[in-house]
Amino acid sequence: MSTNREQPIFSTRAHVFQIDPVTKKNWIPASKHAATVSYFYDATRNVYRIISVGGTKAIINSTITPNMTFTKTSQKFGQWADSRANTVYGLGFASEQNLTQFAEKFQEVREAARLARERSQDKTELTNPALSLTSQQIVPSPIISVNGPADEKLFRSQSAETELSTERERVKKMLSEGSVCEVQWEAEFFSLQDNNNKLVAALREANANVEKWKKQLAGYQEEAERLRQRVTELESRTIPDTTAEQGDELSERLRGLELLLKSKEEEIAQLRGQRPDLVELENERDDLLKRLEEVEERNQELEKDLQKAEELLKDSHAERDRVREEINRAGDELDIKICQLNELRLGLSQLLESN
């Protein structure tokens, strides 16, 4: 790379990634460590490029066009799509400031690329034979001036310049639209080519799977036929023996059922013979139940009598307590009277002695 031809205008360091061409979703690291990513200006071709070299090969070589867009997907990660390289580049920066500087420089370079393309288109228009032919085919305007031949030439020259400027703008617009369409067609072509490759790979895989499934199906059919024949042979060999064994088994089960039936009949006969005893026991049980009911009734009557006796005893105790209280009260009154009589006797004795 010649210094006179391309010169770096901005450099930074970042981790470089490329989109997975198969899934179009996952990122694939293009370098093990952070690499230097630089903007270069090619003065000879008047183009701007983003270049990053890892080891001995270029991991980024993207020519910037006016329709490219750099998108910030997080605080430290950004990406842009390159339709010419048919890939998407991603850069992981050490800080948000580095990402912002790179994004701002991307906008500046994209604007410079747009201006460079317009200048290139202007030069192309001036040197384009078709444009010269168009300017030569311009018919002079039939303007008649009342001021003479000099004024008529002036008006015709101004009209030709106006039409030439209009034609230049139209051609410039056509070239710009053609460039945009070319980029879009190129991107669509790469997308269709990628889809076509995927479809071809899927078709080949499907054909391979179909062949494998056909072989497996044929093997399964052969195995099923072989097993069917084996089962038929075994059935033809084991039918007589199986029939004899089943007959013996059924005979044994029949004899066992006959013995069981006989024992059940004997039990029924014994129960029928014991039936009179059961009737007597039921009668005795009924008598006992009646006696038990009578005893319970008698017991209830005795309980009632006991309650009455307890009430009478309680009343008698209360009456006895009342009589005792009256006797005590009468004794107290008697003691008081005796004391009064003693005092009266003493008073009389003293009175007699004094006389």
PyMOL commands that set and color helices and strands:
alter all, ss='L'
color gray80, all
select helices_A, chain A and resi 96-127+129-136+149-273+275-354
alter helices_A, ss='H'
color red, helices_A
select strands_A, chain A and resi 6-19+27-29+35-42+47-54+57-63+71-72+77-82+87-92
alter strands_A, ss='S'
color yellow, strands_A
deselect
rebuild
show_as cartoon
